Amino acid sequence: MEHRLREVLATTQLEVIDESAAHAGHVGANGTGFGTHFRVRISSPLFTDRSRVARHRLVYDALQEFIDQGAHAIAIEVL
């Protein structure tokens, strides 16, 4: 995820945190404790003059392959 976000969004700050273990037993959890619930703290020059929704869409679009592979929840904090 980090590599993909850096590559697509030219991030200036980035932190990807796997919070899956805290969501064990929740909808979308896979029982392994990792790989389903993430928090992304991110800053990118591509966010300039874009709405919050547009910024989040850029992140979701960049991570679509991970979503397709089972990432259930991605909390986005734009810095």
C-alpha positions as CSV (number, residue, x, y, z in Angstrom):
1,M,0.0,0.0,0.0
2,E,2.7,2.5,0.9
3,H,4.6,1.9,-2.3
4,R,1.5,2.3,-4.4
5,L,0.4,5.5,-2.7
6,R,3.9,7.0,-3.0
7,E,4.0,6.1,-6.6
8,V,0.6,7.3,-7.7
9,L,0.1,10.3,-5.4
10,A,3.6,11.6,-5.0
11,T,3.1,11.8,-1.2
12,T,5.0,14.2,1.0
13,Q,3.9,12.5,4.2
14,L,2.6,9.0,4.5
15,E,1.9,6.5,7.3
16,V,-0.1,3.3,6.7
17,I,-1.2,1.5,9.9
18,D,-2.7,-2.0,9.9
19,E,-5.4,-1.9,12.5
20,S,-6.9,-5.3,11.6
21,A,-6.1,-6.9,15.0
22,A,-8.3,-4.4,16.7
23,H,-11.3,-5.4,14.4
24,A,-11.2,-9.1,15.0
25,G,-14.7,-10.5,14.8
26,H,-16.0,-7.4,13.0
27,V,-17.5,-7.5,9.6
28,G,-14.8,-7.8,7.0
29,A,-12.2,-9.3,9.3
30,N,-10.5,-12.3,7.9
31,G,-9.6,-14.0,11.2
32,T,-5.8,-13.5,10.7
33,G,-5.5,-10.2,12.5
34,F,-4.0,-8.4,9.5
35,G,-4.7,-7.1,6.1
36,T,-8.4,-6.0,6.3
37,H,-8.6,-2.7,8.3
38,F,-6.1,0.2,7.7
39,R,-5.6,3.8,8.6
40,V,-3.8,6.0,6.1
41,R,-2.3,9.3,7.1
42,I,-1.3,11.1,3.9
43,S,-0.3,14.4,2.3
44,S,0.1,15.0,-1.4
45,P,0.4,18.0,-3.7
46,L,-2.3,16.4,-5.8
47,F,-4.8,17.2,-3.0
48,T,-4.3,21.0,-3.5
49,D,-7.6,22.7,-4.3
50,R,-9.6,19.4,-4.1
51,S,-12.5,18.8,-1.9
52,R,-12.3,16.2,0.9
53,V,-14.4,13.8,-1.2
54,A,-12.1,14.2,-4.2
55,R,-9.0,13.6,-2.0
56,H,-10.4,10.5,-0.6
57,R,-11.4,9.3,-4.1
58,L,-7.8,9.7,-5.2
59,V,-6.7,7.5,-2.3
60,Y,-9.4,4.8,-2.9
61,D,-8.6,4.8,-6.6
62,A,-4.9,4.3,-5.9
63,L,-5.7,1.4,-3.5
64,Q,-8.4,-0.3,-5.6
65,E,-6.3,-3.5,-6.2
66,F,-5.9,-3.9,-2.4
67,I,-9.7,-3.4,-1.9
68,D,-10.3,-6.0,-4.5
69,Q,-8.0,-8.4,-2.6
70,G,-9.8,-8.0,0.7
71,A,-8.9,-4.7,2.3
72,H,-12.3,-4.0,4.0
73,A,-11.9,-0.6,5.6
74,I,-9.5,2.2,5.0
75,A,-9.7,5.2,7.3
76,I,-8.1,8.2,5.6
77,E,-6.6,11.2,7.4
78,V,-5.4,13.9,5.1
79,L,-2.6,15.9,6.7
